[in-house]
Amino acid sequence: MQKTIQEITARLEQATTDQIFPGCVVGIVHKDGSKNIVSTGFHTYEMQAQAVQDNSIFDVASLTKSIPTASLALKAIEEGKLKIEDKVCDYLPALQNAHRNEILVKHLLTFTILLDLKAPLSSHKHETPDAILELIHTSELKAAPGAIYAYSNSPSILLGLIVEKVYNKPLDILANKFFFQPLGMKDSSFTPTNKARIVPTEIDEERGGLLHGTVHDESAYALQKQFVPGNAGLFTTVPDLLIFLEMLLNQGILHGKQYFKPETVRLMHTNQIANIGQSTGLGWELNQPRYMGKFADENTFGKTGFTGCLVICNIQKGIAFAMLSNYVHPKRKPDATLINQVRSDIANIILR
């Protein structure tokens, strides 16, 4: 493990030198609960910037889609409050398009619906939550539900609304009740308060400058004025994520308490869309070498976040890891090429 830690440290230090991100934390957890964390760099590129620590708090962007949104939906399915084959319109009658009676919960969990939006959802950031929701509810699809895999924000927003509907509570309250509080994920929140430990994201002049403790994702920022959206908004730490990952490595059980049934965890890392020649689990991405590295296999599942975040889990190998960075600082890059190279390099070191 010492050699692994040395290699991770060297790769992260090279990435900070190359200004891929100002700072980063990587944590590894094994099935037996043993953990190792490496932190490097600073909150920003400014002189006298605060150093990143093992427990620094990051905006984890789309990791929110899996932890907690999809996890809560899977919990609702376990409890019989929701079924994977349920029609979305039965819970969200405002959904009105030509395919409304064909869109199922499983399509939201596998990102196999794609709205025919004229512009990205982020371009509607100046509109009201009601206007954004109307757009999501009334837009037609680019293909029949289940016909194509196309990652986007809308399925997780809809899934979050369904979870809130079946439990009659806000998403953040449910996340605390089912996962964060009982697991001891004490720094995981949609409304972080310890600003000194929060690593800033992008400089956005439209929103007053440096984003520090407010969600980076534009659509989530707009929707938060009315409700907690399921696509982005979680702030958390590597130590907290390692707790969640350790639970998954142990088939949904941690310290004698069951959070998921083993069969539910299996659905997370079993391909649900082989029929269309693609690969994804329920609520998680599956076997994606572009960021999971060359040692990823059909059982390797995980999730990325636009801000520069990553979690990867392989139950068969008994190992998982989290990587949090602020890749979008000071301004977002043209694409994910640079961060995916770092992600895959770190994955190669850990999963080999």
C-alpha positions in Angstrom: 0.0 0.0 0.0 2.9 2.4 0.7 4.0 2.2 -3.0 0.4 2.8 -4.1 0.2 5.9 -1.9 3.5 7.2 -3.2 2.4 6.8 -6.8 -1.0 8.5 -6.1 0.8 11.4 -4.4 3.2 11.8 -7.3 0.4 11.8 -9.8 -1.7 14.4 -7.9 1.3 16.6 -7.4 2.0 16.5 -11.1 -1.6 17.4 -11.8 -1.4 20.4 -9.5 1.9 21.5 -11.0 0.2 21.3 -14.5 -2.7 23.4 -13.0 -5.3 20.7 -13.9 -6.8 21.6 -10.5 -5.6 23.6 -7.5 -6.1 20.8 -5.0 -7.3 17.2 -4.7 -8.1 14.5 -2.1 -8.0 10.8 -2.9 -9.2 8.1 -0.5 -9.1 4.3 -0.7 -11.2 1.9 1.3 -11.1 -1.9 1.5 -13.8 -4.3 2.4 -12.3 -4.8 5.9 -12.6 -1.1 6.6 -8.9 -0.1 6.2 -8.6 3.3 4.7 -5.8 5.6 3.2 -6.2 9.2 2.2 -3.9 11.5 0.2 -4.4 15.2 0.0 -2.4 17.7 -2.1 -2.6 21.3 -3.3 -4.6 24.3 -2.2 -8.1 25.7 -2.4 -7.2 28.2 -5.1 -4.2 29.4 -7.1 -4.0 32.6 -5.1 -0.9 33.4 -3.0 -1.4 32.3 0.7 -4.3 30.1 -0.4 -5.5 27.6 2.2 -4.1 24.0 1.8 -6.5 21.2 1.0 -6.9 18.8 3.9 -8.1 15.2 4.1 -11.5 16.4 5.3 -11.9 19.4 3.0 -15.5 19.8 1.8 -16.1 19.7 -2.0 -19.1 20.5 -4.2 -19.5 17.0 -5.8 -21.8 18.0 -8.6 -23.3 14.9 -10.3 -22.2 12.5 -7.7 -25.5 13.7 -6.2 -27.3 11.6 -8.8 -26.0 8.4 -7.2 -25.5 9.6 -3.6 -28.1 10.2 -2.5 -30.8 10.5 -5.3 -30.6 7.0 -6.9 -29.8 5.4 -3.6 -33.0 6.8 -2.1 -35.0 5.6 -5.1 -33.5 2.1 -4.7 -34.4 2.3 -1.0 -38.0 3.2 -1.9 -38.1 0.2 -4.2 -36.8 -2.1 -1.4 -39.5 -0.8 0.9 -42.2 -1.4 -1.7 -43.0 2.3 -2.0 -41.9 2.3 -5.7 -41.4 -0.2 -8.4 -38.8 -0.2 -11.2 -41.6 -0.7 -13.8 -43.8 2.0 -12.5 -44.8 4.8 -14.9 -43.3 8.1 -14.0 -46.5 9.9 -14.9 -48.3 8.0 -12.1 -46.2 10.0 -9.6 -45.6 13.1 -11.7 -48.9 13.8 -13.7 -47.4 17.1 -15.0 -45.3 14.9 -17.3 -46.9 15.5 -20.7 -45.3 14.3 -23.9 -46.0 11.7 -26.5 -44.2 9.0 -24.6 -45.6 9.9 -21.1 -47.2 6.4 -20.6 -44.0 4.6 -21.6 -41.4 6.4 -19.4 -40.7 4.1 -16.4 -38.7 4.5 -13.2 -36.0 2.2 -14.6 -35.5 4.7 -17.5 -34.6 7.4 -15.0 -32.2 5.1 -13.1 -30.5 4.1 -16.3 -30.5 7.4 -18.2 -32.3 5.9 -21.1 -34.6 8.9 -21.8 -33.3 12.0 -23.5 -35.3 15.2 -23.8 -35.3 17.1 -27.1 -34.2 20.4 -25.6 -33.3 23.2 -27.9 -30.5 24.3 -25.5 -28.8 22.7 -22.5 -30.8 22.8 -19.2 -28.0 25.0 -17.8 -28.9 27.8 -20.3 -32.2 28.2 -18.5 -30.5 29.2 -15.2 -32.2 32.7 -15.2 -35.7 31.2 -15.4 -37.9 30.3 -12.4 -38.0 26.8 -11.0 -41.6 26.4 -12.3 -40.5 27.4 -15.9 -37.6 24.9 -15.8 -39.9 22.1 -14.5 -42.5 22.9 -17.2 -39.7 22.5 -19.8 -38.7 19.1 -18.4 -42.3 18.0 -18.0 -43.4 19.0 -21.5 -40.4 18.4 -23.8 -40.7 15.5 -26.2 -38.0 12.8 -26.3 -35.4 12.3 -29.0 -36.0 8.6 -29.0 -38.4 6.1 -27.4 -37.8 5.4 -23.7 -35.1 2.7 -23.3 -33.9 3.0 -26.9 -30.7 5.0 -26.2 -28.4 5.7 -23.3 -27.8 9.5 -23.0 -26.5 11.0 -19.8 -28.3 14.2 -18.8 -29.6 16.1 -15.7 -33.4 15.7 -16.3 -33.8 12.0 -15.3 -32.2 12.6 -11.9 -34.4 15.7 -11.3 -37.5 13.7 -12.1 -36.3 10.8 -9.9 -35.7 13.2 -7.0 -39.2 14.5 -7.3 -40.6 11.0 -7.3 -38.6 10.1 -4.1 -39.9 13.2 -2.4 -43.5 12.3 -3.5 -43.4 8.7 -2.2 -41.8 9.7 1.2 -43.5 13.1 1.4 -40.3 14.7 2.6 -37.6 16.8 0.9 -34.6 15.0 -0.6 -32.1 16.4 1.8 -34.1 15.3 4.8 -34.4 11.8 3.4 -30.7 11.7 2.7 -30.0 12.5 6.3 -32.5 10.0 7.6 -31.5 7.0 5.5 -27.8 7.5 4.9 -25.9 10.5 6.2 -26.9 10.4 9.9 -26.9 6.7 10.5 -23.7 6.1 8.6 -22.0 9.0 10.4 -21.4 11.0 7.2 -21.2 14.2 9.3 -20.0 16.5 6.6 -22.4 15.6 3.9 -25.1 18.2 3.3 -26.9 20.3 0.7 -26.5 23.4 2.9 -22.8 23.3 4.1 -22.0 25.8 6.9 -18.3 25.3 7.6 -17.1 27.7 4.9 -13.5 27.6 6.0 -13.3 23.9 4.9 -15.2 24.3 1.7 -13.1 24.3 -1.5 -14.3 26.9 -4.0 -15.3 26.1 -7.5 -15.6 28.4 -10.5 -15.4 32.2 -10.7 -18.8 33.2 -12.1 -19.2 36.9 -12.4 -23.0 36.6 -13.1 -23.4 35.1 -9.6 -21.1 37.5 -7.8 -17.6 36.0 -8.4 -16.1 33.0 -6.7 -18.6 30.2 -6.0 -17.9 29.1 -2.4 -20.4 27.0 -0.6 -23.1 27.4 -3.2 -23.9 24.8 -5.8 -21.9 25.1 -9.1 -24.4 23.4 -11.3 -26.6 26.1 -13.0 -29.9 24.2 -13.2 -29.5 22.9 -9.6 -28.8 26.5 -8.4 -32.0 27.7 -10.1 -34.2 24.9 -8.9 -32.9 25.1 -5.3 -35.0 28.3 -4.9 -38.0 26.0 -4.7 -36.8 22.5 -3.8 -33.7 20.2 -3.4 -33.1 18.9 -7.0 -31.7 15.4 -7.5 -29.1 16.1 -10.1 -26.5 18.2 -8.1 -26.0 20.1 -4.9 -24.3 17.7 -2.5 -21.3 18.9 -0.5 -19.2 16.2 1.1 -15.7 14.9 2.0 -13.6 11.9 1.0 -13.9 10.4 4.5 -17.7 10.6 4.3 -17.7 9.0 0.8 -15.4 6.2 2.0 -18.0 5.3 4.7 -20.7 4.9 2.0 -18.4 2.9 -0.3 -17.4 0.6 2.6 -21.1 -0.1 3.1 -21.4 -1.0 -0.6 -18.3 -3.2 -0.5 -20.0 -5.1 2.3 -23.2 -5.8 0.3 -25.2 -3.0 1.9 -24.2 -3.7 5.5 -22.0 -1.6 7.8 -21.3 -2.1 11.5 -24.2 -4.6 11.7 -26.8 -2.3 10.2 -28.3 -3.1 6.8 -28.7 -0.1 4.4 -29.4 -2.1 1.3 -30.2 -5.7 0.5 -27.4 -7.6 -1.3 -29.6 -8.0 -4.3 -30.1 -4.2 -4.5 -26.3 -3.6 -4.4 -26.0 -6.3 -7.2 -28.3 -4.2 -9.4 -26.0 -1.3 -9.0 -23.2 -3.2 -10.7 -25.1 -5.4 -13.1 -25.6 -4.1 -16.7 -29.2 -3.1 -17.2 -29.0 -2.0 -20.9 -27.0 -4.8 -22.6 -29.9 -5.0 -25.0 -28.9 -1.7 -26.6 -25.2 -2.4 -26.5 -24.4 -0.1 -23.7 -23.4 -0.6 -20.0 -24.9 1.0 -16.9 -26.2 -0.2 -13.5 -29.2 1.0 -11.6 -28.2 4.5 -10.6 -24.5 4.1 -11.4 -22.2 4.1 -14.4 -20.6 0.8 -15.2 -17.3 -0.3 -16.8 -16.3 3.0 -18.3 -12.5 2.8 -19.0 -12.3 6.5 -20.1 -12.2 7.4 -16.4 -12.2 4.1 -14.6 -8.9 3.1 -16.3 -7.7 -0.1 -18.0 -8.3 -2.4 -15.1 -12.0 -1.6 -15.0 -14.3 -4.6 -15.7 -17.9 -5.4 -16.0 -18.3 -5.2 -12.2 -16.6 -1.8 -11.8 -19.2 0.9 -11.0 -18.9 4.5 -10.2 -19.9 8.1 -10.9 -18.2 11.4 -11.9 -19.0 15.0 -11.1 -18.5 18.0 -13.4 -16.5 19.8 -10.7 -13.8 17.2 -10.9 -15.0 14.4 -8.6 -15.2 10.6 -8.8 -16.2 7.5 -6.9 -15.4 4.0 -8.1 -16.3 0.7 -6.4 -15.4 -3.0 -7.3 -17.0 -5.4 -4.8 -15.3 -8.4 -6.4 -11.9 -6.9 -5.8 -13.0 -5.6 -2.4 -11.8 -2.1 -3.0 -13.3 1.4 -3.7 -12.0 4.9 -3.8 -13.1 8.5 -4.0 -11.3 11.5 -5.7 -12.5 15.0 -5.1 -11.0 18.1 -6.8 -12.0 21.5 -8.1 -11.2 21.0 -11.8 -13.5 23.9 -12.7 -11.4 26.5 -10.9 -10.8 29.2 -11.8 -12.8 28.6 -14.9 -14.2 25.4 -16.4 -12.1 23.6 -19.0 -13.4 22.9 -22.6 -14.1 19.3 -21.8 -13.2 16.4 -19.4 -10.1 15.2 -21.2 -7.6 16.4 -18.6 -9.5 15.3 -15.5 -10.3 12.0 -17.1 -6.6 11.3 -17.7 -5.9 11.9 -14.0 -9.0 9.9 -13.0 -7.9 6.9 -15.1 -4.3 7.1 -14.0 -5.4 7.0 -10.3 -7.8 4.2 -11.1 -5.0 2.2 -12.8 -2.8 2.6 -9.6 -5.6 1.5 -7.3 -7.3 -1.2 -9.3 -4.4 -3.0 -10.9 
